[in-house]
Amino acid sequence: MKIQNYINGEFLPPIANGWIDNYNPAIGEVYGQIPNSTKEDVEKAYEAAENAFASWSNTTLATRSKILSKIAELIKEKLPLLAAAESKDNGKPISLAKTIDIPRAAANFQFYANAITQFSSEAHESIGLNAVNFTLRQPIGVVACISPWNLPLYLFTWKIAPAIASGNCVVAKPSEITPMTAFLLAEICNEAGLPKGVLNIVHGLGTTTGQAIVEHPNIKAISFTGGTKTGAHIASVAAPMFKKLSLELGGKNPNIIFADCDYEKMLATTVRSSFANQGQICLCGSRILVEEKIYEKFKKDFIKKVSELKIGNPSEENIHIGALVSKEHLEKVKSYIDIAEDEGGKVLFGGNKVTIIDCENGYYLQPTIIEVKSNKCRLNQEEIFGPVVTIMPFKIDEEALQLANDVKYGLSSTLWTNNLKRTMQFSKQLHTGIVWVNTWMLRDLRTPFGGQKASGIGREGGFEALRFFTEPKNICIQYE
């Protein structure tokens, strides 16, 4: 199957007729092709977006809301189709796509269909000066949304929905590794009656297509989710051009476990927060820090629980661990496991590639637990982004906090304790954009999402995204 670009409401081949193979990671075989779009394709998408902007930015909120709601409804109606496509393209268990990824994509559109009708501006009366100030929140124009491969439709819609809800027109690029659901979303947008040019999707490599988007002189804002190195490059290109930037980047998130926690809930959740989506979630708790007095018990119980996870073809319903997204990514993750002993680490469980019957060429890896002695090792300092976690003990609160903050990343952290004083202290002192206490991945779409330090700049979610995709303009009127 050949996926095509979606420009001005039409499906078009790349202008230069270049194509990239698209792999099914479960079996390690090519099952389609996507456009290798060039600067010319990006320019065509930009022109379509620019031509649509005047009309779309003046479309009533009620009409925009109705269209976004219709897109949400169609995503829910097509859940089986979209979930199957996501699982095939990404390697994630189809059960995960059905229960998390696709429902969340629908929720993203429905949330912003509602949120845009409640998004308000401010007014300030200047008493004694006979003046009033009010603030307009106006759409920026043509904006770019660039999303990653780990949660393809989930994060693609997380950016697109607020961008178009607030009146912008979009040039979007999904990951070249997982393009299928973005292609299907384009069909849904046409079915929902989204006007031509409001959303344009160009497929291709980050180094060519993505670069052309980022350096386009008239694309005024960029929302990007992906690796920290790529985010730094985007910033180096876009910042001198004074583009607005929202960068949601890497994480090396601590999972801090105290002896006074609800142990069984913690154990079950820690298995999930370590290995959900094969550990390919920026919010996974990849550094597990355990209070010394329960460390040996946790280690034994955690290994037992992880050993019960079933690895297999992601199209099967009863699978916990599917395939990693690509052969290259599998090799990268495996390389970290291979250096564990050199860094004084000990592999307690897993660490090996797995062969699945009828999927012998697929990209499968055991969930892996590595005991480390120092937080300074590469395994604890660098984002692996796979089914690999490290564990190490701590003695006192101050040590746990120091270990948790001693990385360049600051996306999320998880704290397991029933001590209120400790909860409040850690919540304030952890250098992360999100702190989960006695839970993980419990999301309210109204809340700001993003990280500190090398985990990015800006916030997504709720009204934060609508603020990013609009420009505030102050109007001051003095009267007699």
N, C-alpha and C positions, 0 to 999 in steps of 0.2 A: 504494500500500500504506500502511495506517495501522498504525504501531507503537503498542503499548500499554504502559502501566506494568506492572511485575511486583511485585505486593504480596501477601504471604502465600501465595505459590505460585500465584497466579492472575494472568491478564492482564486488566487493567482500563483503560477509557478514563479520561481526566481528569475529575474531579468537575465542574469548571466547563465542560467540553466545549470547551476552547480547544485550538487546533492550530497547529503551526508547519510551514512547508514545508521539505522536505528535498531538497537539490539533489545532482545528479550532476555533479561538477566537470569531468569529461571532456567533457561536452556542454553544460554550463551550463543544465540544465533540471531542473525539479522532477520527482522520481520517487516521492515519498511524503510522508507527514506524520507528525509525532511529537507527543505530548502537550505542551501548554504548561501544565505542572503548577503548582499553586498551593500555598499554605500548607496547605490542607486535604488535598491528596494526600500531602504530606510527613508530616503528622500521622498519616494512615492507615498510611503505611509505618513510621513510628516505633512505633506501637501494635503492629503485627504483629511487629516486631523485638523489642520489649520482652516481648511475650507468649511469644516463642520462646526467650528468653535463658535462663531457668531450666533448661529441659530441655537445650538445646544445650551450655551451659557445663558440664553434668554428664555429657555424653556421653563415653564412653571415647575415649582417644586412638586406639585401634585402629579404632574405628568412624569417627571423623572422618577418619582417614588413608585408610580404604577409600573413603569418599565422594569425597574430593579426588582420589584416584587414578582413580576412575571418571570424574570430570569431565575429567581430563587425557586419558584414553583416548578419550572421545567427541569432544573437540576434535581429536585426531589423526585419528579416523575421518572427521570432517566437514571436514577441511582444505580440499578443493576448494570446498565451499560457503562456508566462512568467508572464504577468501582472495578469492573472487569478490566477496563482499559488502563486504569491507574495501577492495578496489580501487575498486569502484563508488562507495562512500561517501566515500572520502578522496582519490581521484585518484592514489594511488601505483601504480607498476607491479605487475601481478599477480604477477610473478616475485618481487618483494620480499616481498609478502604471503605467498606460498607458502613461501619459504625462511627468512624471518626472523620476521615478525609472528605468524603463527598457530602455528608450532612453539614460539616463545618463550612464547606464552600457555599452551600445554599444559605446557611445562617449569615455568612458575611454579606451577601446581597440583601437579605431581608433586614438585617440590622441597619445597614446604611439607607435602605429604602425608608425606614422609620426615622433614623437619626437626622437625616437632612431636613425633615419637617420640624424638628425641634432645635436645630442649630441656630443660635441667636447671636446678635451683636450687642454692643454696649452703648449706653448713652450717659453723658455726664453733664449735669447742669452747673455752670460756673456762676454761683450765687454772687450778686453784687457787681458782676461784670456784664450782666445782660447778654450772656452767651450760652450756647449749648453745643456740646461736642457729641457727635455720634460716629460710630465706627462701622464701615462697610466691610464685609468679608467677601471679596470677589475672586472668582476662579482665576487661576494663573494663566491658562492658555493650553498649550500642548505640553504634556508631561510624559515622562518615561517611567515604566514599571518593569523591573527586571527581577525575575524570581528564580529560586533554586530548584534542585531536583529531588530533595528529600520529601517535601510535602507539596507536590506539583500544583494541583488545582486549589488546594487549601490556601497556600500562600499567594498564588497568582490572583485569586479573587480577593484576598485580604488587602491587596494594593489597588486593584482595578475598581472595586466597588466604591470606596470613598472618593477616588479620583473623579469618576464620572458622576457620582451623586452630587458632588459640589460644583459641577458645571464644566469641568475640564474635558479635553479630548486627549486620548491616550495612544502612544506608541509603546507596545508591550513586547517583551521578549521572554518566553519561557526558557528553561534550560534545554539545551540541545539533546540532553540525555533522556529527558522525559517530556516530549512535546505533545503526546497524544490528547490528553484531556484539554489542553489549551485549544487545540484544533476543534474538539467537540464543543467547547464553550462558544466558539465563534458561530457554529451552527445554531446553538441555542439563542445567542444574541439576535441573530436574524429572525428566528422564530418568534422571539419576544417583541420584535418591532423596534429594536434599538436603531436609531437613525444611522445612516451610512457615514462612516468616517469618525464616529465618536470613539470607537475602539478599533485599533489596527494592531494585528499581531504579526510580527516578522520573526521567522525562525532562523537559527544559525549559530555559529560559534561566538563565544564571548569575545575572542580576540579580533574578530572582524565585524560581525553584526552588532555585538554589544558595544564595541569601540566606536562604531559609526553613530550609534545612538547617543552615547555619552558625550562625544565631541561635537554633536550637531549644534550649530550656533543658536538655533531658535527653539530648541527644546529647553524649557525653562526650569524644570525640576526633575530630579531623579530619585526614585524610591527603589532601593536595592537590598536584597537579602542574599547573603552568600558568605564566602570566606573573607577573613580579615585582610589577607594579602590583596585580593581583588578589590575590596572596599577601599584600601589605601590608594590603589591605582586610580580608581574612579574619582576619589577626592582630589588627587593630584591633577587630573584633567579638568574636572568640573569646577573646583573651587576658584581658580583664576578667571573662570568665565562667569563667576557670580551666580551660579545655579543654586537653587535650593537643594539640599541633600538630606535624605533620610537613609541611614546605613545600618542595617541590622546584621551583625557579623557573627564571629565565632564565640564559642563558650568553652569553659573548662570548669564545669559547675560542681561545687562541693555539696555533698549529701552528708549532713552532720547528725550523728545519731548518739543520743544520750541514754543512759541506763534507765531513766525514768519515763521513757516513751511507752506508748501503746505498742508493745513488741510485735504482736502478730500482724497488726495493720501496717506497721513500719516494714516488716519483712516482705509482705506481699507487694506493697507499693514500691519498695526498693528494687525488687526484681523487675517490675514494670518500668521504673524510671531509669534503670540501667540498660534494658535491652529492647524496649519498644521500638518498632520500626528498624530493627537490627542495630539499635544504638545511633541511628542516623537522624537524630533530632537535636537541634542546637541546645535544647533545654534538658537533655539527659544528664543525670547526676553521675558523671564519670569518675569523680574522686570521692570515694566513700571513707569518711572519717568516723571512727567508732570509739566511744569511751572505753577505756582499757578494761574496766570491770566486767563488761559484757562482750569484749572483743572475740574471745575464743568461741563462745557460744554462737555469736553472730556468724563468725566465719564458717563454722560447721553447718549451721542451718541454712545459710545463704547458698553454700555450695550444693547442698541437697536440693533446694528449690530450683536452682538454675539447671541442675542436671536433669530435671523433669521437663524442661522446655523442649518441645518437639520442633525439629528442623525439617523443612520439606518444601515441596512445590507450593508456592504461594497461592496457587489457584484452588488448593484444597482448603476446606473450611476449618479443619481442626489443627491448623499450623500456628505455632507461636513465633517462629523465626523463619523468615523467607530468605531470599537471595539479596546479597549486596548489589548496589545499583549498577556496577560495571566491573569489568576485569581489572582495570587500572586501579579502581578504588579498593578492590579486594587485596591487591598486591600492596597498596600503600598501608592498609590496616595491618596486614600480616607482617609487614616490615617492622612495625612497632612491637609486635609480640616477640619477634625474633631478637630484638635488642634488650629484652627484659632482663635476662640474666647478666648481661654485660653491665647493666646499671644497678646490680644488686637486688633485682626483683626475683620473685618466685612465682611461676605459673601454678596456681592452685587448681584451676579447672579450665578445660578447653584449650584454645590456641591453635587448633588444627583445621585445615580445610575439610569440607565434608562432601562426599559424593552421594547424590540422591538418585535412586533408580529411575530411569527414563529421563533424567535431567543431568546426565553425567558431565556436561560441559557448563553447567550453571555455576554461579558465583556464591558458593555457600561457605560459611565459616561458623565454627562453634562459638557460642557465647563464652567469653573469656574473663576469668578473674585472676588478677595479678596482685600479689602482696608486695608492697614496696617499703623501703626503709626511710626514704627521704622524699620530701615534697619537691626537691630541686631536680629530680630526674626528669628526663624528657617525657616519660609516660605521664607525669603529673603536670607538666608545664605546657605541652603542645596538644592541640586539638586533634584527636585521632578520628573521631566521627564514625565509629563503628561499634560492634558488639564487644567492647573491651572496657572493663572498669578496673581501677586500682583500689586496694583497701589498705588502711594503716590505722594504728591506734593513736589515741591521745589521752592525756591524764587529766588536765584541768581545762576549764572554760577558756582561759586566756590562750592556751596553746591551740585549742580548736579554732578560735577566731583568727589567730595569726596564720595558721595553715590554710584556712579557707580563703583568706584575702591575698595570700602570697602567690598570685599568678597575674599575668598581664590582662586576663579577661575579667569581665564583670557582668555577665548576663543574668544568671539566676542562681539561687541557692535554695536548699531544702533543709529545714531544721526539724528534728524530731525530739520533742521534750514536752513535759507537762508542767514545767516550772515557768510561771508567768513572768517573774523577774528576768529570767534568762531569755525568754522569748522577746521581751521588749528590748533588752540590751542588744541581743544579736540582730534583731530586725533593724535597729538603728545603725549598728556598726559594721554589718556586712556590706562590702563594696559591690553590690549587685543591683541591677534594676528591678529585680523581682525576688521576693523572699516568700517561699511557701513554708508554712508551719503545719506540721502533721498532715500534710497532703502533698500532692505533686500534680502539675498540669491541670489544675482546676482553674479554668479560665472564665472570666466574665468579660464579654466583649466591650463593655463600657470603660474598662480600665486601661491605663497607658502601658504599652509594651515596648521594651527596649533595654539596652544595657549601658554599662559604664566602661571606661578605659578602652581596651582594644575590641570590646564587643559592640562598638558602634556609636553613632550619634543620632539624636532625635528619638521620637517615640511614635509608635503606631497604635491603632486601636481607638475606639470611642471618638470623642470630639477632637482628640489629639491629631488623628489622621485628617479630619476635616480642616483643622487649623493649618496643617502642613500644606494641604492642597488648595489653600486660599491665601490671598494677600490682604492684610488689614490696611484699610485706608481711613484716616481720621478726617472728618469734616467738622469745621468750626464755623458756627454762624453767630454773629453778634446782631442784636436787634435793639431798636430804640424802645 
